[in-house]
Amino acid sequence: KIDNEDLPPVLGDATARQQLRVLGTDAQVGLAMQLITQLLAEAPPPPPPLPPPPPAAPPPHSYSAGDAALGVGAFASPPIASSAVSRAIPKEQARRLIGPGGATIRRLRDTSRAFIKIDNEDLPPVLGDATARQQLRVLGTDAQVGLAMQLITQLLAEAPPPPPPLPPPPPAAPPPHSYSAGDAALGVGAFASPPIASSAVSRAIPKEQARRLIGPGGATIRR
């Protein structure tokens, strides 16, 4: 165990130190001290490399007069449209056409080469029908729009995918540890109880060595 609190400074030495405690049988303590001495004699590991710089941002898109006429905005500009379809579709169908993270609508655009857009705003409700709807717009050449509408019709005719399965319940918590009189005598607390100690070592070590003995996430001291 390595205490969290720093020890009082030694007169004339500003090195911060923490208390290392090793308890167990003579053989256990002897082996532990041998491993600790070997570990501290090794050169400390080099610091992790710096992360790579983020990729450069792509140059801004230059929009043409055709873009402005079609209201393309930040979308890739379609060819000057010779055909256009505008249709009100239920929000559930809009979600299916957009897909997770926009993957489905990107695939429809790439396959048909048509400009496909679903407005974010809901349309005004139809009298006597409370279904929320959004506007679907498809622009391009006759061939592009025809192919896009064929793909959209096929996609909406398919059964919607089933909802994802529920996550498994969390594992049951382990039963609480029952601490013995030996634990209390040794001050073990929440640490796994060692055998009744026949040997003990207590040593003040520099904080840098304490960090190396603990290791990332406590991996070294657990080992």
matplotlib code that plots the C-alpha trace (Angstrom):
import matplotlib.pyplot as plt

x = [0.0, 1.2, -0.4, -2.0, -0.8, 2.7, 5.1, 6.4, 9.5, 13.0, 15.1, 17.3, 15.6, 12.5, 11.7, 8.1, 7.8, 5.0, 4.8, 5.2, 3.9, 4.4, 2.9, 2.7, 4.8, 8.6, 8.6, 5.9, 7.5, 10.9, 9.6, 7.6, 10.7, 12.8, 10.3, 10.0, 13.8, 14.0, 11.2, 12.7, 16.1, 14.7, 14.7, 11.3, 9.2, 9.3, 6.3, 3.5, 3.9, 2.0, -1.3, -1.1, -2.4, -6.0, -6.5, -6.7, -10.2, -11.4, -11.6, -15.0, -17.4, -18.0, -21.7, -23.0, -26.0, -27.7, -27.2, -28.8, -31.7, -32.3, -31.9, -29.1, -27.3, -24.6, -25.5, -23.5, -24.8, -27.0, -27.1, -29.5, -32.8, -35.0, -37.2, -38.4, -40.6, -41.9, -43.8, -45.2, -44.1, -44.8, -42.0, -41.4, -40.7, -38.5, -36.4, -36.1, -35.0, -32.4, -31.0, -28.5, -26.3, -27.7, -26.2, -29.3, -30.0, -26.3, -26.5, -29.6, -27.9, -24.7, -26.7, -29.2, -26.9, -30.1, -30.4, -32.5, -33.4, -35.9, -36.9, -36.3, -39.5, -42.9, -45.6, -48.9, -51.2, -53.9, -57.5, -58.7, -55.2, -52.8, -49.9, -46.7, -45.2, -42.1, -41.3, -39.3, -37.6, -35.9, -34.3, -32.1, -32.4, -35.4, -33.2, -31.8, -35.2, -36.8, -34.1, -34.2, -38.0, -37.7, -35.1, -37.2, -40.4, -38.5, -37.0, -40.3, -42.0, -39.6, -40.5, -38.8, -35.9, -36.6, -35.6, -32.2, -32.3, -32.3, -28.9, -28.3, -28.9, -25.8, -24.1, -25.1, -22.9, -20.4, -21.3, -19.6, -16.2, -16.2, -13.1, -11.4, -9.7, -6.4, -7.5, -8.4, -5.1, -3.2, -5.2, -6.1, -9.5, -10.9, -7.8, -7.9, -6.9, -3.4, -2.5, -1.7, 1.6, 4.8, 6.9, 6.3, 8.3, 7.5, 9.6, 9.4, 9.9, 9.9, 6.5, 8.0, 8.8, 5.4, 3.8, 5.9, 5.0, 1.2, 1.3, -1.4, -4.8, -3.1, -1.9, 1.6, 0.9, -1.9, 0.6]
y = [0.0, 3.6, 6.3, 9.1, 11.9, 13.3, 12.8, 15.9, 17.2, 16.2, 19.1, 20.3, 18.1, 19.4, 16.0, 15.1, 11.6, 9.1, 6.1, 2.6, -0.2, -4.0, -6.6, -10.4, -13.5, -13.2, -14.9, -12.6, -9.4, -10.5, -11.2, -8.0, -5.9, -7.7, -6.9, -3.3, -2.8, -4.3, -2.1, 1.1, 0.2, 0.2, 3.3, 5.1, 4.6, 7.4, 9.8, 8.9, 10.5, 13.7, 13.1, 13.9, 17.4, 17.6, 17.4, 20.6, 21.9, 21.5, 24.7, 26.4, 25.4, 28.0, 28.2, 29.0, 30.9, 27.5, 26.7, 29.9, 29.4, 25.9, 26.9, 24.3, 26.1, 24.0, 20.8, 19.7, 21.5, 19.4, 19.9, 22.5, 20.7, 19.6, 17.6, 18.2, 16.3, 17.7, 15.5, 15.6, 12.4, 11.3, 12.1, 8.3, 7.9, 11.0, 9.4, 6.1, 8.0, 10.0, 6.9, 6.8, 9.9, 10.7, 7.5, 6.4, 9.8, 10.0, 6.6, 7.6, 10.8, 8.9, 6.2, 8.4, 11.6, 13.6, 16.4, 15.0, 17.1, 16.7, 20.0, 20.2, 22.0, 20.2, 21.1, 22.6, 19.8, 18.6, 19.1, 16.0, 14.3, 14.7, 13.0, 15.1, 15.5, 16.9, 18.1, 15.8, 17.5, 15.7, 17.7, 16.7, 15.4, 13.3, 10.1, 11.2, 12.1, 8.9, 6.7, 8.6, 8.2, 4.5, 3.9, 5.9, 4.0, 0.6, 1.7, 2.8, -0.4, -2.5, -3.4, -1.0, -2.5, -3.9, -1.8, -2.6, -5.2, -3.9, -3.9, -6.8, -6.1, -5.0, -7.8, -8.3, -6.6, -8.9, -9.6, -7.2, -8.3, -9.5, -8.1, -10.1, -9.1, -9.5, -6.9, -4.4, -5.0, -4.4, -1.4, -3.1, -1.3, -1.7, -3.5, -7.3, -8.9, -10.4, -13.3, -12.4, -10.6, -12.1, -9.4, -5.7, -3.0, 0.7, 3.0, 6.7, 6.9, 9.9, 10.7, 9.9, 6.4, 6.1, 6.9, 4.3, 1.6, 2.4, 2.5, 3.5, 3.0, 1.0, -1.8, -2.0, -2.2, -4.8, -6.9]
z = [0.0, -0.8, 1.4, -0.5, 1.8, 1.5, 4.4, 6.3, 4.4, 5.5, 6.7, 3.9, 1.2, -0.7, -2.3, -1.7, -0.3, 0.4, 2.7, 1.2, 3.4, 2.7, 4.9, 4.8, 5.6, 5.5, 2.1, 0.7, 2.0, 0.8, -2.8, -2.8, -1.9, -4.5, -7.2, -6.1, -6.1, -9.6, -10.9, -9.5, -10.9, -14.4, -16.5, -16.3, -19.5, -22.1, -22.1, -24.6, -28.1, -28.8, -30.8, -34.5, -35.5, -36.7, -40.5, -42.4, -43.1, -46.7, -48.7, -48.7, -51.5, -54.2, -55.0, -58.5, -59.7, -60.3, -56.6, -55.5, -57.9, -56.6, -52.9, -52.5, -49.6, -48.1, -50.1, -53.1, -56.1, -58.5, -62.2, -63.4, -62.8, -65.7, -63.3, -59.7, -57.3, -54.0, -51.7, -48.1, -46.2, -42.6, -40.1, -39.5, -43.3, -43.2, -40.4, -42.4, -45.5, -43.6, -41.7, -38.9, -39.1, -42.6, -44.1, -46.0, -47.7, -48.6, -50.3, -52.2, -53.4, -54.4, -56.3, -58.2, -58.5, -57.8, -55.2, -52.4, -49.4, -46.5, -44.8, -41.0, -40.3, -40.0, -42.6, -41.4, -40.3, -42.7, -41.5, -39.8, -39.8, -36.9, -38.7, -38.6, -42.1, -43.6, -47.2, -49.4, -52.4, -55.3, -58.2, -61.2, -64.7, -65.6, -65.3, -61.9, -60.4, -61.8, -60.3, -56.9, -56.6, -57.6, -54.8, -52.3, -53.1, -52.7, -49.4, -47.9, -49.1, -47.0, -43.5, -41.0, -39.2, -35.7, -32.7, -31.3, -28.4, -24.9, -23.2, -20.8, -17.1, -15.1, -13.2, -9.6, -7.1, -5.3, -1.6, 0.8, 2.1, 5.7, 7.4, 10.2, 13.4, 11.5, 9.0, 11.6, 13.4, 10.2, 9.1, 5.8, 5.5, 1.9, 0.6, 0.1, 3.4, 3.5, 5.9, 9.4, 8.9, 10.3, 8.6, 7.8, 5.9, 6.0, 3.8, 2.7, -1.1, -3.5, -5.2, -8.6, -7.4, -5.8, -9.2, -11.0, -8.4, -8.7, -12.5, -15.0, -13.2, -10.4, -12.8, -11.6, -7.8, -8.5, -10.4]

ax = plt.figure().add_subplot(projection="3d")
ax.plot(x, y, z, "-o")
ax.set_aspect("equal")
plt.show()
